[in-house]
């Protein structure tokens, strides 16, 4: 992933631990972190604070992150993110570095084991008998750790079987404005992703197509228009992937983002769509539309009243206007 992406549960756990976007440890904590870092570094270059490890500590150093519940697949674990807590771990960290073929740095402890970041920014946890791979990014790894999703054992040759992807909830407060997509684009896509939940729950036919329109100023604008197919089994994850791959050039200033969820163009049932409009003045519009011929009633399988009520509640939560058309 190319920018910071949080699950809702991880975001809430971090905020509860005192994290805010763009935070840095205070001067005293920063000096203590530096002292701890220097005490762990070895002379062989196996255990050293890579740029990825430094970024991790700048973002999350000096936090104690609690587990979220008992765990979904395995026991959930909290983490103390502080190299001081990992003193004495140089030998075990060096052993992991040799196995991976890249430098490793212990950034804290979790349970009775060490938490470590390698030079690529991947997160690992020391278990009672071996090392476990948590995720390709610190955020993915922390989510798997504190929410209790199964990690993957690191084999003797430094390989592992990739764990199942995390259920990815697009959380508006978890987007950052210095990533590939602007805050406004991310907010519009996040609201569209959340809207897929009540649609699927109440029987609206699968909306497998997404149309994104961005209006504003700068390169590629006043209008950027793109179409994407969605995964019916995981529309939220697919929307998150789309944002990962949607780059707006420097200097671009979106003022209106429109996201339309509908059936694929070739689908037989194209009666429903959802329209999300996010504007720079922070207003949001969420509209459910039934587009069948005049007088045609929605399928009995669709609980229209429940769907509208759920979308209205979602609109109220995000200070939007919502309704049907």
C-alpha positions as CSV (number, residue, x, y, z in Angstrom):
1,X,0.0,0.0,0.0
2,X,1.3,3.4,-0.8
3,X,-0.2,5.5,2.0
4,X,-1.3,5.1,5.6
5,X,-4.4,3.0,5.7
6,X,-6.1,2.0,8.9
7,X,-8.9,-0.4,9.7
8,X,-11.5,1.2,11.9
9,X,-10.5,-0.8,15.0
10,X,-6.8,0.0,14.7
11,X,-7.5,3.7,14.1
12,X,-9.7,3.7,17.3
13,X,-7.0,1.8,19.3
14,X,-4.2,4.2,18.1
15,X,-6.3,7.3,18.9
16,X,-7.1,5.9,22.3
17,X,-3.4,5.4,22.9
18,X,-2.7,9.1,22.2
19,X,-1.9,9.0,18.5
20,X,-2.8,11.8,16.2
21,X,-1.9,12.2,12.5
22,X,1.5,13.8,12.0
23,X,2.5,13.3,15.7
24,X,6.1,13.0,16.8
25,X,7.3,12.0,20.2
26,X,8.1,14.9,22.6
27,X,11.7,16.0,23.0
28,X,12.3,13.8,26.1
29,X,10.7,10.8,24.6
30,X,12.7,11.4,21.3
31,X,16.0,11.5,23.2
32,X,15.1,8.3,25.1
33,X,14.1,6.6,21.9
34,X,17.5,7.6,20.4
35,X,19.4,6.3,23.4
36,X,17.5,3.0,23.2
37,X,18.2,2.8,19.4
38,X,21.9,3.3,19.9
39,X,22.0,0.6,22.6
40,X,20.5,-2.0,20.2
41,X,22.5,-1.4,17.0
42,X,25.2,-4.0,16.2
43,X,28.4,-3.7,14.3
44,X,27.4,-6.1,11.5
45,X,24.6,-4.0,10.1
46,X,22.1,-6.7,10.8
47,X,20.3,-4.8,13.5
48,X,20.1,-1.1,12.6
49,X,17.4,1.6,12.4
50,X,16.6,1.7,8.7
51,X,14.6,4.6,7.3
52,X,11.4,2.4,7.5
53,X,12.1,1.7,11.2
54,X,12.7,5.4,11.9
55,X,9.5,6.4,10.2
56,X,7.6,3.8,12.3
57,X,9.1,5.2,15.5
58,X,8.3,8.8,14.5
59,X,4.7,7.9,13.9
60,X,4.1,5.5,16.7
61,X,7.0,5.6,19.1
62,X,6.2,5.9,22.8
63,X,2.7,4.5,22.4
64,X,1.2,1.6,24.3
65,X,-1.5,0.2,21.9
66,X,-4.0,-2.1,23.5
67,X,-5.5,-5.2,21.9
68,X,-9.0,-4.9,20.4
69,X,-11.1,-7.6,22.0
70,X,-10.0,-11.2,22.5
71,X,-9.1,-11.7,18.8
72,X,-10.9,-12.7,15.6
73,X,-8.8,-15.7,14.6
74,X,-6.1,-15.9,17.2
75,X,-5.5,-14.1,20.5
76,X,-5.1,-10.4,20.1
77,X,-2.0,-8.7,21.5
78,X,-1.2,-5.2,22.5
79,X,2.2,-3.6,21.8
80,X,4.6,-1.3,23.6
81,X,6.2,0.7,20.9
82,X,9.5,1.7,22.4
83,X,13.0,0.2,21.6
84,X,13.8,0.6,25.3
85,X,11.2,-2.2,25.9
86,X,13.2,-4.4,23.5
87,X,16.6,-4.1,25.2
88,X,18.5,-7.4,25.1
89,X,16.9,-8.4,21.8
90,X,19.9,-7.8,19.6
91,X,20.7,-11.5,19.2
92,X,17.2,-12.6,18.3
93,X,16.8,-9.7,16.0
94,X,20.1,-10.4,14.2
95,X,18.9,-14.0,13.8
96,X,15.8,-12.8,12.0
97,X,17.8,-10.4,9.9
98,X,20.0,-13.3,8.7
99,X,16.9,-15.3,7.9
100,X,15.3,-12.5,5.9
101,X,18.5,-11.3,4.2
102,X,17.9,-7.7,5.3
103,X,18.4,-5.5,8.3
104,X,15.9,-5.6,11.2
105,X,15.3,-3.3,14.1
106,X,13.4,-4.1,17.3
107,X,10.9,-1.3,17.9
108,X,9.1,-2.6,21.0
109,X,7.5,-5.6,22.6
110,X,4.2,-7.4,22.3
111,X,3.2,-10.0,24.8
112,X,6.4,-11.8,25.8
113,X,8.1,-11.3,22.4
114,X,9.9,-8.6,20.4
115,X,8.2,-6.4,17.7
116,X,10.5,-5.7,14.8
117,X,10.5,-3.8,11.5
118,X,12.7,-4.7,8.6
119,X,14.3,-2.4,6.0
120,X,11.2,-2.7,3.8
121,X,8.8,-1.6,6.5
122,X,7.4,-5.1,7.1
123,X,6.3,-5.9,10.7
124,X,7.3,-9.1,12.6
125,X,6.5,-10.5,16.0
126,X,8.6,-12.9,18.0
127,X,6.5,-15.7,19.4
128,X,7.4,-18.3,22.0
129,X,9.2,-20.5,19.6
130,X,9.7,-18.6,16.3
131,X,9.2,-15.4,14.4
132,X,5.8,-14.4,12.7
133,X,5.1,-12.1,9.8
134,X,2.4,-9.6,10.6
135,X,2.1,-7.4,7.5
136,X,3.7,-5.6,4.6
137,X,3.2,-2.3,6.2
138,X,3.3,-1.2,9.9
139,X,-0.4,-0.4,9.8
140,X,-1.4,-3.8,8.3
141,X,0.9,-5.5,10.9
142,X,-0.5,-3.6,13.8
143,X,-4.1,-4.3,12.7
144,X,-3.4,-8.0,12.5
145,X,-1.7,-7.9,15.9
146,X,-4.2,-5.9,17.9
147,X,-7.4,-7.3,16.2
148,X,-6.2,-10.9,16.4
149,X,-5.9,-12.0,12.8
150,X,-3.6,-15.0,12.1
151,X,0.0,-14.1,11.2
152,X,2.3,-16.3,9.1
153,X,5.3,-18.2,10.5
154,X,8.6,-17.2,9.0
155,X,10.3,-20.4,7.8
156,X,14.0,-21.1,8.1
157,X,14.7,-19.9,4.6
158,X,13.1,-16.5,5.3
159,X,9.8,-17.3,3.4
160,X,6.3,-17.5,4.6
161,X,2.8,-18.3,3.2
162,X,1.0,-15.0,2.8
163,X,-1.7,-14.6,5.4
164,X,-5.3,-14.0,4.4
165,X,-6.0,-10.3,3.6
166,X,-7.4,-8.3,6.4
167,X,-11.1,-7.3,6.1
168,X,-10.5,-3.7,5.1
169,X,-12.9,-1.1,6.4
170,X,-12.5,2.3,4.7
171,X,-12.4,4.8,7.6
172,X,-12.6,8.5,6.7
173,X,-10.5,9.6,9.7
174,X,-7.8,7.1,8.7
175,X,-6.9,8.8,5.4
176,X,-4.0,11.2,5.1
177,X,-3.8,14.1,2.8
178,X,-0.2,13.5,1.8
179,X,-1.0,10.2,0.1
180,X,-1.7,9.6,-3.6
181,X,-5.3,10.8,-3.3
182,X,-6.5,14.0,-1.8
183,X,-8.5,14.1,1.4
184,X,-11.7,15.1,-0.5
185,X,-11.4,12.2,-3.0
186,X,-10.7,9.8,-0.1
187,X,-13.7,11.1,1.9
188,X,-16.1,10.6,-1.1
189,X,-14.8,7.1,-1.7
190,X,-14.9,6.2,2.0
191,X,-18.6,7.2,2.2
192,X,-19.3,5.1,-1.0
193,X,-17.6,2.1,0.6
194,X,-19.6,2.4,3.8
195,X,-22.8,2.7,1.7
196,X,-22.2,-0.8,0.3
197,X,-22.9,-2.4,3.6
198,X,-26.6,-1.5,4.0
199,X,-27.2,-2.1,0.3
200,X,-25.9,-5.7,0.5
201,X,-27.6,-6.3,3.8
202,X,-31.0,-5.3,2.5
203,X,-31.0,-7.0,-0.8
204,X,-30.1,-4.3,-3.3
205,X,-28.7,-6.1,-6.4
206,X,-24.9,-6.1,-6.5
207,X,-23.5,-2.8,-7.6
208,X,-20.4,-4.0,-9.4
209,X,-19.4,-0.8,-11.2
210,X,-17.9,2.4,-9.9
211,X,-17.7,5.7,-11.7
212,X,-15.4,8.4,-10.3
213,X,-15.6,12.0,-11.4
214,X,-13.3,14.7,-9.9
215,X,-13.9,18.4,-10.6
216,X,-11.6,21.2,-9.6
217,X,-8.4,23.0,-10.5
218,X,-5.0,21.9,-11.7
219,X,-3.5,19.2,-13.8
220,X,-6.0,16.7,-15.3
221,X,-8.9,18.9,-14.1
222,X,-11.4,20.6,-14.4
223,X,-12.8,17.1,-14.9
224,X,-11.2,13.7,-14.3
225,X,-13.4,10.7,-15.2
226,X,-12.6,7.0,-14.5
227,X,-14.6,3.8,-14.4
228,X,-13.8,0.6,-12.3
229,X,-15.2,-2.8,-11.8
230,X,-15.9,-3.8,-8.2
231,X,-15.5,-7.2,-6.5
232,X,-19.1,-8.2,-5.5
233,X,-17.7,-10.2,-2.6
234,X,-15.5,-7.4,-1.2
235,X,-16.6,-4.0,-2.6
236,X,-15.0,-2.1,0.3
237,X,-11.6,-3.7,-0.3
238,X,-11.8,-3.0,-4.0
239,X,-12.6,0.7,-3.3
240,X,-9.6,0.9,-1.0
241,X,-7.5,-0.5,-3.8
242,X,-8.8,2.0,-6.3
243,X,-7.8,4.9,-4.0
244,X,-4.4,3.3,-3.6
245,X,-4.0,3.6,-7.4
246,X,-5.6,7.0,-8.0
247,X,-2.9,9.6,-8.1
248,X,-3.7,13.3,-8.4
249,X,-0.7,15.4,-9.6
250,X,0.8,18.0,-7.2
251,X,-1.0,21.3,-7.3
252,X,-4.4,19.6,-8.1
253,X,-7.2,21.0,-6.0
254,X,-10.5,19.0,-6.2
255,X,-13.6,20.9,-5.2
256,X,-16.2,18.2,-6.0
257,X,-15.9,14.4,-6.1
258,X,-18.8,12.3,-7.4
259,X,-18.8,8.5,-6.9
260,X,-21.6,6.5,-8.5
261,X,-22.1,2.8,-7.7
262,X,-24.2,0.9,-10.2
263,X,-24.6,-2.5,-11.9
264,X,-22.0,-3.2,-14.7
265,X,-23.1,-1.8,-18.1
266,X,-23.8,-5.3,-19.4
267,X,-25.9,-6.5,-16.4
268,X,-29.5,-7.4,-17.0
269,X,-30.6,-5.8,-13.7
270,X,-29.5,-2.1,-13.8
271,X,-32.4,-0.6,-11.8
272,X,-30.4,0.7,-8.8
273,X,-27.6,3.0,-8.2
274,X,-26.1,5.1,-5.4
275,X,-24.6,8.5,-5.8
276,X,-22.1,10.1,-3.4
277,X,-21.1,13.7,-3.8
278,X,-18.3,15.2,-1.6
279,X,-17.6,18.9,-1.8
280,X,-14.8,21.1,-0.6
281,X,-17.1,22.9,1.8
282,X,-17.4,19.6,3.6
283,X,-20.9,18.9,2.6
284,X,-21.8,15.4,1.5
285,X,-24.7,14.1,-0.5
286,X,-25.8,10.4,-0.5
287,X,-28.6,9.4,-2.8
288,X,-30.2,6.0,-3.5
289,X,-32.0,5.8,-6.9
290,X,-34.3,3.2,-8.4
291,X,-34.1,3.7,-12.1
292,X,-36.7,1.2,-13.4
293,X,-39.5,2.1,-15.8
294,X,-42.2,4.3,-14.5
295,X,-44.6,2.4,-12.3
296,X,-42.3,-0.6,-11.9
297,X,-42.0,-1.7,-8.3
298,X,-38.7,-2.8,-6.8
299,X,-38.2,-6.6,-6.3
300,X,-39.7,-8.1,-3.2
301,X,-36.2,-9.2,-2.2
302,X,-35.2,-5.5,-1.7
303,X,-36.2,-4.1,1.7
304,X,-36.5,-0.5,0.4
305,X,-37.6,1.1,3.7
306,X,-34.8,-0.6,5.7
307,X,-32.3,0.4,3.0
308,X,-33.4,4.1,3.0
309,X,-33.4,4.2,6.8
310,X,-29.8,2.7,6.9
311,X,-28.5,5.2,4.3
312,X,-30.2,8.1,6.1
313,X,-28.5,7.1,9.3
314,X,-25.2,6.9,7.5
315,X,-25.8,10.3,5.9
316,X,-26.6,11.8,9.3
317,X,-23.4,10.3,10.7
318,X,-21.4,12.0,8.1
319,X,-23.4,15.2,8.1
320,X,-24.8,14.6,4.6
321,X,-28.0,15.1,2.8
322,X,-29.6,11.8,1.7
323,X,-32.7,10.3,0.2
324,X,-34.1,8.5,-2.8
325,X,-34.8,9.6,-6.4
